């Protein structure tokens, strides 16, 4: 039997956190209220633009992984350090896209809870997921990652 020893100690599955934020926000508003007092057309426009930007960011990020033959699973080995495209502006564009999409969806649907829980998901990523991934990347890529980390911010 093969045993699998993950390279990182990430015990949180970010997509589960993200989708849970959306679902829980929807459920809370259904029972407790929490509508944003914005004009519907304005909210849909602003929220829609945020979601489109987030989708563009995640598609570009995932494409870079696919082109390199890499997996998105956090606990797998990385063969290369991504520093081009959206990775020139953010070290974590997929997590940024998740938060941006969630906030945009919350704005578009006038749901304060989805906005707050999407931001909470970002806090979870920032303090419980990203530091573990950064430790792994520092071990794996050494000085190259240190240089990249100095040049590019964690979020934006």
C-alpha positions, 0 to 999 in steps of 0.5 A, a space after each residue: 500500500 502506498 502512503 502519501 505524505 503531503 508536502 504542506 500541512 494545509 488542513 483546510 480546504 479553501 473551496 469548501 470554506 468559500 462555498 460554505 460562506 456563500 451557503 451559510 450567508 444565504 441561509 442566515 439572511 433567509 431566517 434573520 434578514 440582512 439586506 443591503 440598502 442599495 438600489 438593486 440596479 447599482 448593486 447588480 452592476 457593481 457586484 457583477 463587475 466584481 464577479 467578472 473580475 474574480 472569474 477572470 482572475 481565477 481562470 487565468 490562475 488555473 490556466 497557468 497551473 494547467 499549462 505547467 501540468 501542475 495540480 491545484 491541490 494544496 498538499 501536493 509538490 510544486 514543480 515551479 514557482 508561478 511569478 507571471 501573469 496575475 501572479 505578478 500582482 498577487 501571490 494568492 490570486 485564487 484566494 483573492 478571486 474567491 473573496 472578490 467573487 463572494 463579496 461581489 455576489 453578496 453585493 449583487 444579491 444585496 446580502 450582507 451576510 455573504 459579504 461578511 462571511 466572504 471576508 471571514 473566509 479571506 481572514 481564514 485563508 490569510 491566517 490559517 492557509 497561506 502561512 503554511 503554503 508560504 512555509 512550504 514554498 520557502 523550503 521548496 524554492 528558497 531564495 527564488 521564493 524570498 525574492 518573489 515574496 519581497 516583490 509581490 504582495 500576498 493579496 494585492 
